[in-house]
């Protein structure tokens, strides 16, 4: 057996990030797949490439040597792939890969996009918008559908283009018996003293957005990180409140309450390479399908519908493909 490019990518990612978990996120792979690829690389080289302990993975001398050479080889191959893509622009692969952050539109993407593209679509989902955009920059996916607060911008000089799909308010999920559960809309300041439960890490864009808006409302929020299941359970027990997209379907034991003035919001954007296999006309077709799904599917919950009727000035989607969009502007 010989080392393959996928082995080199795994070794380089582990060396760069220091853990198999972070390397998996960077590569858009599962951790077991990264572990297996590393084992194969070590069998081929005949010696360990990393020393692993509770703190992460540290390269052995052989691992450092291989990681250094892997960087040179992979950079050259990425340049070759980019050059080839420029010559083959407009030719679609058998399966178009999208890097995605979790969101209501992702499930619809895999159904709607094939109608436009005429080929299969694979959604590679991960929580970090920066990682998904990096996958696109490295041409490991053909496009990306990314939600954030406000979300990443297309890096200058990369040839990556962007189109906003939607800009939505965030509501707050509280226990059905919570003191504010019956309100039509509430001030963010009324939630001072509550514990906010989020799935993102403490340095994530979403948490920074929440903390900034709460400070502007006059208080510092208590933010607790938990997985989705635990977060919902804490909210149902009135031990926490959750920032939540208004298009989420009703959940027993929880009530979605809008925030007056919509201080919390989220933007979803579509990214692609101008010189990649997706022609702009195809991207526009995918964009139109996503906008249609936003209005016809995502916005159909009763609480969302009622809020939109009260706030006709807030257009959740732009009238055409644009890189920047502010509702009501």
Order of alpha helices (4+ residues) and beta strands (2+ residues): alpha-alpha-alpha-beta-beta-alpha-beta-alpha-beta-alpha-beta-beta-beta-beta-alpha-beta-alpha-beta-beta-beta-alpha-alpha
